Amino acid sequence: MKNWSQKIKWSPSEIHAPKNEADIIRLVQQAADTKKNIRVIGSLHSFNPLWVTNDLVLNLENYQGIIKIDKENLTTTVKAGTTLNLLGDLLFQQGMAMENLGDIDQQTIAGSISTATHGTGLQLGTISTQVIALRFINGKGEAVYCSNQENTDLFKAAQVSLGALGIITEITLQCIPAYRLKLSNRKEDLHTVINSFTERITNNRNFEFYWFPKSNTAWTKTSNLVQDEPDKVGVLNYLTEYVLENYAYQVICETARTIPALSDRLSRFSAALVSTVDKTYHSHKVYATPRLVRFSEMEYNVPLEVYPTVINEIMDLINRNKFNVILPIENRIVQADDAYLSPAYQRNAVYIACHVYYKKDYVPYFKALEEIFLQYDGRPHWAKLHTLTAKELAMKYPKFEAFNQHRMEQDPNGIFMNAYLKKLLILPD
Ligand SMILES: Cc1cc2nc3c(=O)[nH]c(=O)nc-3n(C[C@H](O)[C@H](O)[C@H](O)COP(=O)(O)OP(=O)(O)OC[C@H]3O[C@@H](n4cnc5c(N)ncnc54)[C@H](O)[C@@H]3O)c2cc1C
């Protein structure tokens, strides 16, 4: 098996693709009885070895779709393996939609919430905040239900759980009526964007920007709700989303890899390619764009208040050094929440994501960036590269201990733990 970035490869002894919850329970019981380890995969879009095991792997690709829908209350219960792409279409057919999404829609809903996947918006939390109830199979093979009304403490732990409490089978989401977004992509002066960041995240539903290293250019993406404006989606959208942002970019990345000395110029060239594009369409077709160029990624969030200092230090670091990176740095805002392991726990957080082409060594660049993030109380995205262990993470998450209590109750024999999760969650004696 290998993950999306192709950096993690492993060979479990068994891979199962159950079709229903009864099969999942049977497989968990079998693992518990034979003292085997069991991990579940989504679409393998994480950058950390969250699923690596020599024993059993469950793949939920045959366990997708809507189980229940309540149009009056705008809620739906879905099978955990449903991809965001499929879910967007199924909800749209029912006149409903998810409140917010990230950059792509290839992930499964369970995989997304398990690592606190997020989009951008000052009034919008991570995808885990759209969940109102969950059902999972714990390490004893029992089906456990929790929600924002019932077993609430467990629910707060299960909203972001890295697959450490059990195998999530059903997820109930609070949706909103289907809506359309108008997206504006613009090339702008970097310093103007940074100076107006707070104003833009306050005045727009979704705002984010990318900075191209060694340039003064920001690519801004702003989306707002529209009602009466006609749909606007056409060849130009296709050209930018596929040809410029992917195929042309692949060539640029390969050129920079072959001739590193050209990196700075190629970064500025990429910045120059950003074009003014507008798109007005159904929300689930606006958030996500294709990502065909593979990369390694580190993403930390920092409290909104310190963001201007952090981004200035990062720009200074990159401008002073010769890291030869050309992939841009993405800046997004996420509303505070109260899920125990959410990186946005009790703080509005700006997420800063840094990328390196997958064929290149990312270590020196990410190490230098991580030093800055850590000076400013940064919390890493669970799915993305970082070097923290339980000792540091316990200090960052006030509910770390409470999460671990639930984990030990739900999985007393640790059948869902692997070496990586032990490093993240178990404090040394
Ligand atoms: C190109 C690209 C773009 C991305 N864009 C964004 C973005 O915009 N915003 C963002 O926040 N992140 C983003 N990510 C990260 C991505 O959203 C996360 O890695 C997410 O967890 C991937 O979902 P997945 O279905 O691939 O899950 P996987 O990576 O397969 O699994 C993630 C975790 O979920 C667990 N899991 C999966 N299914 C279950 C289940 N049924 N029960 C219990 N645990 C389960 C796994 O065991 C694992 O611990 C991106 C990643 C890539 C590669």
The ligand as a Gaussian input file, in Angstrom:
#p B3LYP/6-31G(d) Opt

LIG

0 1
 C       -3.779000      16.920000      -2.267000
 C       -4.228000      17.046000      -0.837000
 C       -5.032000      18.108000      -0.476000
 C       -5.468000      18.231000       0.844000
 N       -6.220000      19.309000       1.187000
 C       -6.557000      19.492000       2.489000
 C       -7.308000      20.638000       2.892000
 O       -7.720000      21.470000       2.083000
 N       -7.558000      20.786000       4.222000
 C       -7.098000      19.902000       5.162000
 O       -7.330000      20.112000       6.344000
 N       -6.440000      18.784000       4.788000
 C       -6.169000      18.569000       3.487000
 N       -5.488000      17.445000       3.124000
 C       -5.267000      16.396000       4.142000
 C       -6.427000      15.396000       4.142000
 O       -7.669000      16.048000       4.206000
 C       -6.286000      14.472000       5.349000
 O       -5.105000      13.743000       5.189000
 C       -7.454000      13.499000       5.498000
 O       -7.320000      12.836000       6.715000
 C       -7.465000      12.514000       4.362000
 O       -8.638000      11.746000       4.362000
 P       -8.564000      10.247000       3.862000
 O       -9.942000       9.764000       3.604000
 O       -7.561000      10.129000       2.784000
 O       -8.034000       9.545000       5.195000
 P       -6.687000       8.740000       5.423000
 O       -5.527000       9.627000       5.145000
 O       -6.731000       7.449000       4.723000
 O       -6.783000       8.471000       6.997000
 C       -6.638000       9.524000       7.907000
 C       -6.913000       9.013000       9.318000
 O       -8.298000       8.699000       9.429000
 C       -8.449000       7.398000       9.954000
 N       -9.700000       6.832000       9.428000
 C      -10.068000       6.707000       8.145000
 N      -11.292000       6.117000       8.091000
 C      -11.669000       5.874000       9.370000
 C      -12.798000       5.268000       9.982000
 N      -13.796000       4.790000       9.262000
 N      -12.826000       5.185000      11.324000
 C      -11.825000       5.664000      12.086000
 N      -10.721000       6.235000      11.558000
 C      -10.658000       6.355000      10.230000
 C       -7.212000       6.649000       9.475000
 O       -6.972000       5.510000      10.253000
 C       -6.166000       7.730000       9.667000
 O       -5.777000       7.765000      11.011000
 C       -5.069000      17.265000       1.815000
 C       -4.272000      16.189000       1.438000
 C       -3.852000      16.081000       0.122000
 C       -2.976000      14.920000      -0.274000

